[in-house]
């Protein structure tokens, strides 16, 4: 996968016939969601003068079949800093308004065209 001149390896696991040297598509999806949520939260904190320390996010998916897809994404975010409960709640709502979260919860239209090479 390439974007803006950068390259990222995406492949299948060895049990699926790939070398296992790159990210799986689902890992990229979860990583995009986590990065977007944290980025949105940090931008909001900067704009509002809210001091936070380290922000970590752990994401885990539950797969479903028929059709194969991600059924549930559990997100656990930890924000270091001297924050009261109300601020933590607000930051959770802010993080959930990121572009990727909005996209996943609003079912985008996907137009697919396939060409012969």
DSSP file (Angstrom, degrees, kcal/mol; ACC not computed):
  #  RESIDUE AA STRUCTURE BP1 BP2  ACC     N-H-->O    O-->H-N    N-H-->O    O-->H-N    TCO  KAPPA ALPHA  PHI   PSI    X-CA   Y-CA   Z-CA
    1    1 A X              0   0    0      0, 0.0     7,-2.8     0, 0.0     2,-0.4   0.000 360.0 360.0 360.0 135.5    0.0    0.0    0.0
    2    2 A X  E     +A    7   0A   0      5,-0.2     2,-0.3     7,-0.0     5,-0.2  -0.977 360.0 165.7-130.4 146.1    1.3    3.4   -0.8
    3    3 A X  E >  S-A    6   0A   0      3,-1.9     3,-2.4    -2,-0.4     0, 0.0  -0.924  71.6  -5.6-156.9 133.4    0.1    6.9    0.0
    4    4 A X  T 3  S-     0   0    0     -2,-0.3     3,-0.1     1,-0.3    -2,-0.0   0.795 129.7 -54.8  52.9  33.0    1.9   10.3   -0.3
    5    5 A X  T 3  S+     0   0    0      1,-0.3    -1,-0.3     0, 0.0     2,-0.3   0.467 113.6 118.7  82.6   1.1    5.1    8.5   -1.3
    6    6 A X  E <   -A    3   0A   0     -3,-2.4    -3,-1.9     2,-0.0     2,-0.4  -0.713  51.2-147.7 -98.4 152.3    5.1    6.3    1.9
    7    7 A X  E     -A    2   0A   0     -2,-0.3     2,-0.4    -5,-0.2    -5,-0.2  -0.962  13.4-176.7-125.9 140.3    4.9    2.6    1.7
    8    8 A X        -     0   0    0     -7,-2.8     2,-0.5    -2,-0.4    14,-0.1  -0.999  25.3-127.0-134.1 134.0    3.3    0.1    4.1
    9    9 A X        +     0   0    0     -2,-0.4    14,-2.6    12,-0.1     2,-0.4  -0.707  28.1 178.3 -86.2 127.5    3.4   -3.7    3.8
   10   10 A X  B     +b   23   0B   0     -2,-0.5     2,-0.3    12,-0.3    14,-0.2  -0.998  18.8 135.5-126.3 127.9    0.0   -5.4    3.9
   11   11 A X        -     0   0    0     12,-1.5     2,-0.2    -2,-0.4    14,-0.2  -0.885  48.6 -82.7-154.5-172.6   -0.2   -9.2    3.5
   12   12 A X        -     0   0    0     -2,-0.3     8,-1.4    12,-0.1    10,-0.2  -0.622  46.3-100.5 -98.1 159.9   -1.8  -12.4    4.8
   13   13 A X    > > -     0   0    0     -2,-0.2     5,-2.1     6,-0.1     3,-1.9  -0.366  38.7-104.7 -72.5 159.2   -0.7  -14.5    7.7
   14   14 A X  G > 5S+     0   0    0      1,-0.3     3,-1.7     3,-0.2    -1,-0.1   0.856 121.6  57.9 -55.2 -37.3    1.5  -17.6    7.0
   15   15 A X  G 3 5S+     0   0    0      1,-0.3    -1,-0.3     2,-0.1     4,-0.1   0.662 107.5  49.2 -69.5 -12.6   -1.5  -19.9    7.7
   16   16 A X  G < 5S-     0   0    0     -3,-1.9    -1,-0.3     2,-0.1    -2,-0.2   0.280 129.7 -94.9-104.9   7.8   -3.4  -18.1    4.9
   17   17 A X  T < 5S+     0   0    0     -3,-1.7    -3,-0.2     1,-0.3     2,-0.2   0.469  88.3 114.4  97.0   2.5   -0.5  -18.4    2.5
   18   18 A X  S   <S-     0   0    0     -5,-2.1    -1,-0.3     1,-0.1    -2,-0.1  -0.530  75.1-114.6-100.0 170.4    1.3  -15.1    3.1
   19   19 A X        -     0   0    0     -2,-0.2    -5,-0.2    -3,-0.1    -6,-0.1   0.704  39.5-132.1 -77.1 -18.9    4.7  -14.3    4.5
   20   20 A X        +     0   0    0     -8,-1.4    -7,-0.1    -7,-0.2     4,-0.1   0.710  68.9 124.9  77.0  19.5    3.3  -12.6    7.5
   21   21 A X        +     0   0    0     -9,-0.2     2,-0.2     2,-0.1   -12,-0.1   0.554  64.3  43.7 -87.8  -8.9    5.6   -9.6    7.2
   22   22 A X  S    S-     0   0    0    -10,-0.2   -12,-0.3     1,-0.1     2,-0.2  -0.590  92.4 -71.8-128.1-174.1    3.0   -6.9    7.0
   23   23 A X  B     -b   10   0B   0    -14,-2.6   -12,-1.5    -2,-0.2     2,-0.2  -0.504  41.1-124.9 -79.9 148.5   -0.2   -5.7    8.6
   24   24 A X     >  -     0   0    0    -14,-0.2     4,-1.9    -2,-0.2     3,-0.3  -0.636  27.6-113.0 -84.8 152.1   -3.5   -7.4    8.1
   25   25 A X  H  > S+     0   0    0     -2,-0.2     4,-2.1     1,-0.2     5,-0.1   0.868 117.4  53.2 -56.0 -38.8   -6.3   -5.2    6.7
   26   26 A X  H  > S+     0   0    0      1,-0.2     4,-2.5     2,-0.2    -1,-0.2   0.879 105.9  53.8 -66.3 -36.0   -8.3   -5.5   10.0
   27   27 A X  H  > S+     0   0    0     -3,-0.3     4,-2.6     1,-0.2    -1,-0.2   0.895 108.6  49.8 -62.7 -39.1   -5.2   -4.3   11.9
   28   28 A X  H  X S+     0   0    0     -4,-1.9     4,-2.6     2,-0.2    -2,-0.2   0.897 109.7  51.1 -65.8 -39.8   -5.1   -1.3    9.6
   29   29 A X  H  X S+     0   0    0     -4,-2.1     4,-2.1     2,-0.2    -2,-0.2   0.942 113.8  43.2 -61.9 -48.2   -8.8   -0.6   10.2
   30   30 A X  H  X S+     0   0    0     -4,-2.5     4,-2.6     1,-0.2    -2,-0.2   0.899 114.2  51.2 -65.6 -40.5   -8.4   -0.7   14.0
   31   31 A X  H  X S+     0   0    0     -4,-2.6     4,-2.7    -5,-0.2     5,-0.2   0.895 108.9  51.1 -63.3 -40.1   -5.2    1.3   13.8
   32   32 A X  H  X S+     0   0    0     -4,-2.6     4,-2.2     2,-0.2    -1,-0.2   0.913 111.6  47.8 -63.7 -42.1   -6.9    4.0   11.7
   33   33 A X  H  X S+     0   0    0     -4,-2.1     4,-2.4     2,-0.2    -2,-0.2   0.945 114.4  45.5 -64.2 -48.0   -9.7    4.2   14.2
   34   34 A X  H  X S+     0   0    0     -4,-2.6     4,-2.4     1,-0.2     5,-0.2   0.918 114.3  47.7 -62.7 -44.6   -7.5    4.5   17.2
   35   35 A X  H  X S+     0   0    0     -4,-2.7     4,-2.6     1,-0.2    -1,-0.2   0.892 113.0  49.1 -64.3 -39.8   -5.1    7.0   15.6
   36   36 A X  H  X S+     0   0    0     -4,-2.2     4,-2.5    -5,-0.2     5,-0.2   0.914 111.4  49.0 -66.7 -43.2   -8.0    9.2   14.5
   37   37 A X  H  X S+     0   0    0     -4,-2.4     4,-2.2     2,-0.2    -2,-0.2   0.929 114.9  44.0 -63.2 -45.3   -9.7    9.1   17.9
   38   38 A X  H  X S+     0   0    0     -4,-2.4     4,-2.9     2,-0.2     5,-0.2   0.921 113.6  50.8 -67.0 -43.2   -6.5   10.1   19.7
   39   39 A X  H  X S+     0   0    0     -4,-2.6     4,-2.2    -5,-0.2    -2,-0.2   0.910 111.6  47.6 -60.6 -42.9   -5.6   12.7   17.1
   40   40 A X  H  X S+     0   0    0     -4,-2.5     4,-2.1     2,-0.2    -1,-0.2   0.916 113.1  49.0 -63.8 -43.6   -9.1   14.3   17.4
   41   41 A X  H  X S+     0   0    0     -4,-2.2     4,-2.5    -5,-0.2    -2,-0.2   0.922 112.1  47.7 -61.8 -46.0   -8.8   14.2   21.2
   42   42 A X  H  X S+     0   0    0     -4,-2.9     4,-2.5     2,-0.2    -1,-0.2   0.879 110.4  51.6 -67.0 -37.9   -5.4   15.8   21.3
   43   43 A X  H  X S+     0   0    0     -4,-2.2     4,-2.5    -5,-0.2    -1,-0.2   0.926 111.0  48.6 -62.4 -44.2   -6.4   18.6   18.9
   44   44 A X  H  X S+     0   0    0     -4,-2.1     4,-2.1     2,-0.2     6,-0.2   0.927 110.9  50.5 -60.6 -45.6   -9.4   19.4   21.0
   45   45 A X  H  X>S+     0   0    0     -4,-2.5     5,-2.4     1,-0.2     4,-0.9   0.913 111.0  48.8 -60.3 -43.4   -7.2   19.4   24.2
   46   46 A X  H ><5S+     0   0    0     -4,-2.5     3,-0.6     1,-0.2    -1,-0.2   0.928 113.1  47.3 -61.0 -45.3   -4.7   21.8   22.5
   47   47 A X  H 3<5S+     0   0    0     -4,-2.5    -1,-0.2     1,-0.2    -2,-0.2   0.812 118.1  41.1 -66.6 -30.8   -7.5   24.1   21.3
   48   48 A X  H 3<5S-     0   0    0     -4,-2.1    -1,-0.2    -5,-0.2    -2,-0.2   0.450 109.8-116.9 -98.5  -1.6   -9.1   24.1   24.7
   49   49 A X  T <<5 +     0   0    0     -4,-0.9     2,-0.6    -3,-0.6    -3,-0.2   0.802  59.6 154.2  71.0  28.3   -6.0   24.4   26.8
   50   50 A X      < -     0   0    0     -5,-2.4     2,-0.6    -6,-0.2    -1,-0.2  -0.812  37.1-141.3 -92.1 121.1   -6.6   21.0   28.5
   51   51 A X        +     0   0    0     -2,-0.6     2,-0.3    31,-0.1    31,-0.2  -0.717  28.2 169.3 -86.9 123.4   -3.3   19.5   29.6
   52   52 A X        -     0   0    0     -2,-0.6    29,-0.2     1,-0.1     3,-0.1  -0.933  20.2-151.3-127.8 155.1   -3.1   15.7   29.1
   53   53 A X        -     0   0    0     27,-4.1    -1,-0.1    -2,-0.3     2,-0.1   0.246  63.1 -13.1 -94.2-136.2   -0.2   13.3   29.4
   54   54 A X        -     0   0    0     25,-0.1    26,-2.8     1,-0.0     2,-0.5  -0.408  60.0-157.4 -68.9 139.1    0.1   10.1   27.5
   55   55 A X  E     -C   79   0C   0     24,-0.2     2,-0.4    -3,-0.1    24,-0.2  -0.984  12.6-178.4-118.5 125.4   -2.9    8.8   25.7
   56   56 A X  E     -C   78   0C   0     22,-2.5    22,-2.9    -2,-0.5     2,-0.4  -0.932   6.5-167.5-122.2 148.8   -3.1    5.1   24.9
   57   57 A X  E     -C   77   0C   0     -2,-0.4     2,-0.5    20,-0.2    20,-0.2  -0.994   3.9-165.3-138.1 130.5   -5.8    3.2   23.1
   58   58 A X  E     -C   76   0C   0     18,-2.6    18,-2.6    -2,-0.4     2,-0.4  -0.963  11.1-170.6-114.5 129.7   -6.4   -0.5   22.9
   59   59 A X  E     +C   75   0C   0     -2,-0.5     2,-0.4    16,-0.2    16,-0.2  -0.954   6.8 180.0-123.6 140.5   -8.7   -1.8   20.2
   60   60 A X  E     -C   74   0C   0     14,-2.1    14,-3.2    -2,-0.4     2,-0.3  -0.999  12.5-150.7-139.8 135.2  -10.1   -5.4   19.8
   61   61 A X  E     -C   73   0C   0     -2,-0.4     2,-0.5    12,-0.2    12,-0.2  -0.758   7.0-148.8-106.3 152.9  -12.4   -6.7   17.2
   62   62 A X  E     -C   72   0C   0     10,-2.5     9,-2.9    -2,-0.3    10,-1.3  -0.975  25.5-141.4-114.6 114.2  -14.9   -9.5   17.3
   63   63 A X  E     -C   70   0C   0     -2,-0.5     2,-0.3     7,-0.2     7,-0.2  -0.419  15.2-164.4 -77.9 152.0  -15.3  -11.1   13.8
   64   64 A X  E   > -C   69   0C   0      5,-3.0     5,-2.2    -2,-0.1     2,-0.2  -0.908   7.6-140.5-127.6 158.7  -18.6  -12.3   12.4
   65   65 A X  T   5 +     0   0    0     -2,-0.3     3,-0.2     3,-0.2     5,-0.0  -0.688  63.5  71.0-112.6 168.7  -19.4  -14.5    9.4
   66   66 A X  T   5S+     0   0    0     -2,-0.2    -1,-0.2     0, 0.0     2,-0.1   0.946 128.7  16.9  57.6  65.8  -22.0  -14.5    6.7
   67   67 A X  T   5S-     0   0    0     -3,-0.2     2,-0.2     0, 0.0    -3,-0.1   0.614 110.3-120.4 -86.2 160.8  -20.7  -12.2    5.4
   68   68 A X  T   5 +     0   0    0     -3,-0.2     2,-0.3    -2,-0.1    -3,-0.2  -0.427  59.0 127.2 -61.7 129.1  -17.2  -12.1    7.0
   69   69 A X  E   < -C   64   0C   0     -5,-2.2    -5,-3.0    -2,-0.2     2,-0.6  -0.973  66.7 -78.0-168.1 172.5  -16.8   -8.7    8.7
   70   70 A X  E     -C   63   0C   0     -2,-0.3    -7,-0.2    -7,-0.2     3,-0.1  -0.807  40.3-176.8 -84.4 121.1  -15.9   -7.0   12.0
   71   71 A X  E     +     0   0C   0     -9,-2.9     2,-0.3    -2,-0.6    -8,-0.2   0.871  64.5   9.2 -87.9 -41.2  -18.9   -7.3   14.2
   72   72 A X  E     -C   62   0C   0    -10,-1.3   -10,-2.5     2,-0.0     2,-0.5  -0.996  56.2-158.0-142.2 142.8  -17.8   -5.3   17.2
   73   73 A X  E     -C   61   0C   0     -2,-0.3     2,-0.5   -12,-0.2   -12,-0.2  -0.980  11.6-158.4-121.7 117.3  -14.9   -3.1   18.0
   74   74 A X  E     -C   60   0C   0    -14,-3.2   -14,-2.1    -2,-0.5     2,-0.5  -0.848  10.1-167.0 -94.4 126.6  -14.1   -2.6   21.7
   75   75 A X  E     -C   59   0C   0     -2,-0.5     2,-0.5   -16,-0.2   -16,-0.2  -0.964   9.1-176.2-118.2 125.6  -12.1    0.6   22.4
   76   76 A X  E     -C   58   0C   0    -18,-2.6   -18,-2.6    -2,-0.5     2,-0.4  -0.965   9.4-173.3-122.6 113.2  -10.4    1.2   25.7
   77   77 A X  E     -C   57   0C   0     -2,-0.5     2,-0.5   -20,-0.2   -20,-0.2  -0.885   7.8-165.1-111.3 136.6   -8.7    4.6   26.0
   78   78 A X  E     -C   56   0C   0    -22,-2.9   -22,-2.5    -2,-0.4     2,-0.5  -0.984   3.2-168.0-120.6 128.3   -6.5    5.7   28.9
   79   79 A X  E     -C   55   0C   0     -2,-0.5     2,-0.3   -24,-0.2   -24,-0.2  -0.963  10.4-149.3-119.7 116.2   -5.7    9.4   29.4
   80   80 A X        +     0   0    0    -26,-2.8   -27,-4.1    -2,-0.5     2,-0.2  -0.618  50.8  78.2 -81.9 142.1   -3.0   10.4   31.8
   81   81 A X  S    S-     0   0    0     -2,-0.3     2,-1.6   -29,-0.2   -29,-0.1  -0.742  90.3 -64.9 144.3 170.2   -3.3   13.7   33.5
   82   82 A X  S    S+     0   0    0     -2,-0.2     2,-0.4   -31,-0.2   -31,-0.1  -0.648  73.0 152.7 -87.6  82.3   -5.1   15.6   36.3
   83   83 A X        -     0   0    0     -2,-1.6     2,-0.1    -4,-0.2    -2,-0.1  -0.922  38.7-135.8-120.1 137.4   -8.6   15.3   34.8
   84   84 A X     >  -     0   0    0     -2,-0.4     4,-2.2     1,-0.1     3,-0.2  -0.416  34.8-101.6 -83.3 168.5  -11.9   15.3   36.6
   85   85 A X  H  > S+     0   0    0      1,-0.2     4,-2.4     2,-0.2     5,-0.2   0.864 120.8  54.5 -59.2 -38.9  -14.7   12.8   35.6
   86   86 A X  H  > S+     0   0    0      1,-0.2     4,-2.3     2,-0.2    -1,-0.2   0.910 109.1  47.6 -63.5 -42.2  -16.6   15.4   33.6
   87   87 A X  H  > S+     0   0    0      2,-0.2     4,-2.7    -3,-0.2    -1,-0.2   0.904 110.5  51.9 -65.7 -41.5  -13.5   16.3   31.5
   88   88 A X  H  X S+     0   0    0     -4,-2.2     4,-1.9     2,-0.2    -2,-0.2   0.916 110.3  49.3 -61.7 -42.4  -12.8   12.6   30.9
   89   89 A X  H  X S+     0   0    0     -4,-2.4     4,-1.9     2,-0.2    -2,-0.2   0.928 111.5  49.1 -60.0 -45.9  -16.5   12.1   29.7
   90   90 A X  H  X S+     0   0    0     -4,-2.3     4,-2.4     1,-0.2    -2,-0.2   0.913 109.4  51.7 -60.4 -44.2  -16.2   15.1   27.4
   91   91 A X  H  X S+     0   0    0     -4,-2.7     4,-2.6     1,-0.2    -1,-0.2   0.852 106.9  54.3 -64.6 -33.7  -12.9   13.8   26.0
   92   92 A X  H  X S+     0   0    0     -4,-1.9     4,-1.8     2,-0.2    -1,-0.2   0.912 109.5  46.9 -63.9 -42.2  -14.6   10.5   25.3
   93   93 A X  H  < S+     0   0    0     -4,-1.9     4,-0.3     2,-0.2    -2,-0.2   0.895 112.3  50.7 -66.1 -39.0  -17.4   12.2   23.3
   94   94 A X  H >< S+     0   0    0     -4,-2.4     3,-1.8     1,-0.2    -2,-0.2   0.941 109.0  50.4 -63.0 -47.6  -14.8   14.2   21.4
   95   95 A X  H >< S+     0   0    0     -4,-2.6     3,-1.4     1,-0.3     6,-0.2   0.868 105.2  57.8 -59.0 -37.3  -12.8   11.2   20.5
   96   96 A X  T 3< S+     0   0    0     -4,-1.8    -1,-0.3     1,-0.3    -2,-0.2   0.535  96.3  65.6 -73.2  -5.3  -15.9    9.4   19.2
   97   97 A X  T <  S+     0   0    0     -3,-1.8    -1,-0.3    -4,-0.3    -2,-0.2   0.234  74.2 126.3 -98.8  14.1  -16.5   12.3   16.8
   98   98 A X  S <> S-     0   0    0     -3,-1.4     4,-2.7     1,-0.1     5,-0.2  -0.273  74.4-108.3 -70.0 161.9  -13.4   11.6   14.7
   99   99 A X  H  > S+     0   0    0      1,-0.2     4,-2.2     2,-0.2     5,-0.1   0.870 116.8  47.9 -59.9 -42.1  -13.7   11.1   11.0
  100  100 A X  H  > S+     0   0    0      2,-0.2     4,-2.6     1,-0.2    -1,-0.2   0.921 112.3  48.7 -69.7 -42.6  -13.1    7.4   11.0
  101  101 A X  H  > S+     0   0    0      1,-0.2     4,-2.1     2,-0.2    -2,-0.2   0.939 112.6  49.1 -60.2 -46.6  -15.5    6.7   13.8
  102  102 A X  H  X S+     0   0    0     -4,-2.7     4,-0.9     1,-0.2    -1,-0.2   0.895 111.5  50.2 -58.9 -40.4  -18.1    8.8   12.0
  103  103 A X  H ><>S+     0   0    0     -4,-2.2     5,-0.6    -5,-0.2     3,-0.5   0.924 111.4  47.0 -64.5 -45.4  -17.5    6.9    8.8
  104  104 A X  H 3<5S+     0   0    0     -4,-2.6     3,-0.5     1,-0.2    -1,-0.2   0.834 115.2  45.5 -68.9 -31.7  -17.8    3.5   10.5
  105  105 A X  H 3<5S+     0   0    0     -4,-2.1    -1,-0.2    -5,-0.2    -2,-0.2   0.568 112.8  50.7 -88.6  -7.7  -21.0    4.4   12.3
  106  106 A X  T <<5S-     0   0    0     -4,-0.9    -1,-0.2    -3,-0.5    -2,-0.2   0.250 101.4-126.6-114.0  12.5  -22.6    6.0    9.2
  107  107 A X  T   5 -     0   0    0     -3,-0.5    -3,-0.1    -4,-0.3    -2,-0.1   0.923  27.1-138.3  43.1  86.3  -22.1    3.2    6.6
  108  108 A X      < -     0   0    0     -5,-0.6     2,-0.4     1,-0.1    -1,-0.1  -0.280  15.8-108.4 -68.7 155.9  -20.4    4.9    3.7
  109  109 A X        -     0   0    0      2,-0.0     2,-0.5     1,-0.0    -1,-0.1  -0.732  34.2-159.8 -79.0 130.5  -21.3    4.2    0.1
  110  110 A X        -     0   0    0     -2,-0.4     2,-0.6    -3,-0.0    -3,-0.0  -0.961   4.0-162.5-119.0 116.8  -18.5    2.2   -1.5
  111  111 A X        -     0   0    0     -2,-0.5     2,-0.5     2,-0.0    -2,-0.0  -0.881  10.3-167.2 -99.1 121.3  -18.3    2.3   -5.3
  112  112 A X        -     0   0    0     -2,-0.6     2,-0.4     2,-0.0    -2,-0.0  -0.932   9.8-179.7-113.2 126.7  -16.2   -0.6   -6.7
  113  113 A X        -     0   0    0     -2,-0.5     2,-0.4     2,-0.0    -2,-0.0  -0.994  10.2-160.7-121.9 132.9  -15.0   -0.8  -10.3
  114  114 A X        -     0   0    0     -2,-0.4     2,-0.3     2,-0.0    -2,-0.0  -0.952   8.8-171.2-117.6 132.2  -12.9   -3.7  -11.4
  115  115 A X        -     0   0    0     -2,-0.4     2,-0.4     2,-0.0    -2,-0.0  -0.868  26.6-116.0-120.9 152.5  -10.7   -3.6  -14.5
  116  116 A X              0   0    0     -2,-0.3    -2,-0.0     1,-0.1     0, 0.0  -0.733 360.0 360.0 -83.6 135.6   -8.7   -6.1  -16.4
  117  117 A X              0   0    0     -2,-0.4    -1,-0.1     0, 0.0    -2,-0.0   0.451 360.0 360.0 -86.3 360.0   -5.0   -5.3  -16.3
